[in-house]
Amino acid sequence: MVLLDLFGLDESSVTYDMTRAHSADILFLKARAFMWCITIGTASLLIGNICGVFDINFFGIVWNTLGHIWNG
């Protein structure tokens, strides 16, 4: 797996660690991931609202840029 290779891990050590993990460890990992998802989701909604207040339209910028690239 490419992602594991980036962090210097091999698949067998990760599999071994996951089989030896305690159920409470897995619960804490899931809770941490859940909290990060809530934090990132809330932050993205707040940033989107702030951009809207300052009239920054990312979709319009991307659409116009792609239109200029497509039309030459």
C-alpha positions as CSV (number, residue, x, y, z in Angstrom):
1,M,0.0,0.0,0.0
2,V,1.4,3.3,-1.1
3,L,0.1,5.3,1.9
4,L,1.7,2.9,4.4
5,D,5.0,3.1,2.5
6,L,5.0,6.9,2.8
7,F,5.0,6.6,6.6
8,G,7.6,3.8,6.7
9,L,5.1,1.0,7.7
10,D,4.6,-2.3,6.1
11,E,1.4,-4.2,5.8
12,S,2.3,-7.1,8.0
13,S,3.2,-4.9,11.0
14,V,0.0,-2.9,10.6
15,T,-2.1,-6.1,10.4
16,Y,-0.3,-7.4,13.5
17,D,-0.9,-4.2,15.4
18,M,-4.6,-4.2,14.5
19,T,-5.1,-7.8,15.7
20,R,-3.4,-7.0,19.0
21,A,-5.3,-3.7,19.5
22,H,-7.6,-3.6,22.5
23,S,-11.3,-2.8,21.8
24,A,-10.9,0.4,23.9
25,D,-8.1,1.5,21.6
26,I,-10.3,1.1,18.6
27,L,-13.1,3.0,20.4
28,F,-10.7,5.9,21.1
29,L,-9.5,5.9,17.5
30,K,-13.1,6.1,16.2
31,A,-14.0,8.8,18.7
32,R,-11.0,10.9,17.7
33,A,-11.8,10.5,14.0
34,F,-15.4,11.4,14.7
35,M,-14.4,14.6,16.6
36,W,-12.0,15.6,13.8
37,C,-14.8,15.1,11.3
38,I,-17.1,17.4,13.3
39,T,-14.3,20.0,13.8
40,I,-13.4,20.0,10.1
41,G,-17.0,20.1,9.0
42,T,-17.9,23.0,11.3
43,A,-14.7,24.9,10.2
44,S,-15.5,24.4,6.5
45,L,-19.0,25.7,7.0
46,L,-17.8,28.7,8.9
47,I,-15.1,29.5,6.3
48,G,-17.7,29.1,3.6
49,N,-20.0,31.6,5.3
50,I,-17.2,34.1,5.9
51,C,-16.2,33.8,2.2
52,G,-19.9,34.5,1.3
53,V,-19.9,37.6,3.4
54,F,-16.8,38.9,1.6
55,D,-18.4,37.9,-1.8
56,I,-15.7,35.3,-2.6
57,N,-17.2,32.7,-4.9
58,F,-14.8,29.7,-5.3
59,F,-17.2,27.8,-7.6
60,G,-17.5,30.9,-9.9
61,I,-13.7,31.4,-9.9
62,V,-13.1,27.7,-10.9
63,W,-15.9,27.8,-13.5
64,N,-14.6,31.0,-15.1
65,T,-11.1,29.7,-15.1
66,L,-12.1,26.4,-16.8
67,G,-14.2,28.4,-19.3
68,H,-11.1,30.5,-20.2
69,I,-8.9,27.4,-20.5
70,W,-11.5,25.6,-22.6
71,N,-12.2,28.6,-25.0
72,G,-8.5,29.4,-25.3
